[in-house]
């Protein structure tokens, strides 16, 4: 979980008026943003909407495959020849059911841009669809430089550039000098040893100053668990530990005034975070930013949420069955999912896949069973992607043909990543224990996007330089992420790929 201070700094950096173009210039649109922007388009040309028109269905299927290949190539900054694609648009609902195929509207989409953003806008405009979403994400950049641009900011900016993007922008006649300047500043970033030498003493002072807060948190957690018979209390928020103490004090006051309502929490795990609900593990989550009365209203009705949980395995089994027994699982890292929303997501995806499977069956290249693979169903706005741990991540709104093609194209890679993760997760657990013992750490955590392989690499590097780093990390609270930072509670943040 990204700390609140680090999260706030990141958001400030991305929206800073002095650098409105940074995130746009180095990445354009992400895959998730492209998928979201083109969703109205997909729903207008989806082959499943043309059951009565086999020729038009075939045209749209072939054009969609070419479009997918074109966008993927552009996103990888590779040269792609211009292409003209033909699509038929779905009939309007108020049209007659026996509408002739000759009366279906068709569009020709000409794509010749190396910019993903321009390509997406061209697609949407060709179909008379709104482009507001894309235009809000990536407005025209303004070339301005700020004197306050720090070395750490420079490195985080430049690290996000791919090698091809870096070469492209450095040779650009308009922004080349500016980008080269950023790169030079990024190279000036302190080494880990130098950074720790400057910040270790301050971190120890902050840790010592916050020790009474940590002790008070442990006392409150112990009392609440004993009095309410809770299994455990966890903190899953980016706010610092002072806010955790405040949340515990507020909850304790609520429990004293309404003891009869709290009986429904018996035997449960209580998590203070950024959402309120019951997650897929049955844990109770309370938004630490909400007022007590919102918590109370939710806890009063928690039994209604509990009734959803026993139904979920059946819905997951339905998705699994229609995808050759693939394992429907939850994300190993990152966002918590609420049970109520998850039920609806499973229903929606099952319906889409069942319709597709009934019409087309399975691809010939698929193995007899997909039971060794894992699939995660997420919200409508989620990404269609392969996670670093080998899981297929799919939004519930994803058209079935897109998901089937994506699985087909990534089976071998998914198998490799899953095999690596199964091995790495045990190695990570062991090396985590060794690091805590070696440096006598108060705490060792990692950001959600740090996979086991990255964590192992970082920890092995720490151990290999322990003689140099021990005096600078002893008794610290360490957070492995992708940047350097010292938080107000004394927590030290370092990038996983640090240099000595």
LINJOMO-V663961 format. One record per backbone hydrogen bond with DSSP energy under -0.5 kcal/mol. CO is the residue of the C=O (numbers start at 1). NH is the residue of the N-H. If there is no record, write none. Layout:
co=(CO:CO)
nh=(NH:NH)
This chain:
co=(3:4:5:6:7:8:9:10:11:12:16:17:19:21:22:23:24:30:31:32:33:34:36:38:39:40:41:41:42:44:46:47:48:50:53:54:55:56:57:58:59:60:61:62:63:64:65:66:67:68:69:70:71:72:73:74:83:83:85:87:92:96:100:101:105:107:107:108:109:109:110:111:114:115:116:117:118:119:120:121:122:123:124:124:125:131:132:133:134:142:146:150:151:152:153:154:155:156:157:158:162:163:164:165:166:167:169:172:175:176:177:178:179:180:181:182:183:184:185:186:191:192:193:194:195:196:199:200:201:202:203:204:205:206:208:210:211:212:213:214:215:216:217:218:219:220:221:222:223:224:225:225:229:232:234:234:238:238:240:240:241:242:243:244:245:246:247:248:249:250:251:252:253:254:258:258:260:261:262:263:265:268:268:269:269:270:271:271:272:273:277:277:278:279:283:283:284:285:286:286:287:291:291:292:293:294:295:296:297:298:299:301:301:302:303:305:305:306:308:308:309:309:311:311:312:313:314:315:316:317:318:319:320:320:320:321:323:324:326:327:327:337:338:339:340:341:342:343:344:345:346:347:348:349:350:351:352:353:354:355:356:356:357:363:370:370:373:374:375:376:376:378:379:383:385:385:387:390:391:391:392:392:393:394:395:399:399:400:401:402:403:404:405:406:407:407:408:410:411:412:413:414:415:416:417:418:419:420:421:423:423:424:425:426:427:428:429:430:431:432:433:434:435:436:436:439:443:445:447:449:451:452:453:454:455:456:457:458:459:460:461:463:465:465:466:469:469:470:470:473:476:476:476:477:478:479:479:480:481:485:485:487:491:491:492:493:494:495:499)
nh=(7:8:9:10:11:12:13:14:15:16:19:20:22:25:26:27:28:34:35:36:37:38:39:42:43:44:44:45:46:90:49:50:51:53:57:58:59:60:61:62:63:64:65:66:67:68:69:70:71:72:73:74:75:76:78:77:85:111:109:107:95:99:103:104:89:87:109:110:85:111:112:83:116:119:120:121:122:123:124:125:126:127:127:129:128:135:136:137:138:144:149:154:155:156:157:158:159:160:160:161:166:167:168:169:170:171:172:176:179:180:181:182:183:184:185:186:187:188:188:189:195:196:197:198:199:200:203:204:205:206:207:208:209:210:211:214:215:216:217:218:219:220:221:222:223:224:225:226:227:228:229:230:267:270:236:272:4:5:243:244:245:246:247:248:249:250:251:252:253:254:255:256:257:258:261:262:263:264:265:266:268:231:232:271:284:234:273:286:236:288:279:285:339:282:279:285:271:277:273:288:290:294:295:296:297:298:299:300:301:301:302:304:305:306:307:308:309:310:311:312:312:313:314:315:316:317:318:319:320:321:322:323:323:325:326:324:326:370:328:329:375:280:342:343:344:345:346:347:348:349:350:351:352:353:354:355:356:357:358:359:360:361:361:366:327:373:327:392:329:378:394:396:382:385:387:393:390:374:387:393:376:394:385:378:398:402:403:404:405:406:407:408:409:410:410:411:411:414:415:416:417:418:419:420:421:422:423:424:425:426:427:428:429:430:431:432:433:434:435:436:437:438:439:440:441:475:478:480:450:451:455:456:457:458:459:460:461:462:463:464:465:466:468:469:470:472:473:473:474:476:442:443:478:492:445:481:494:447:496:487:493:490:487:493:479:485:481:498:192)
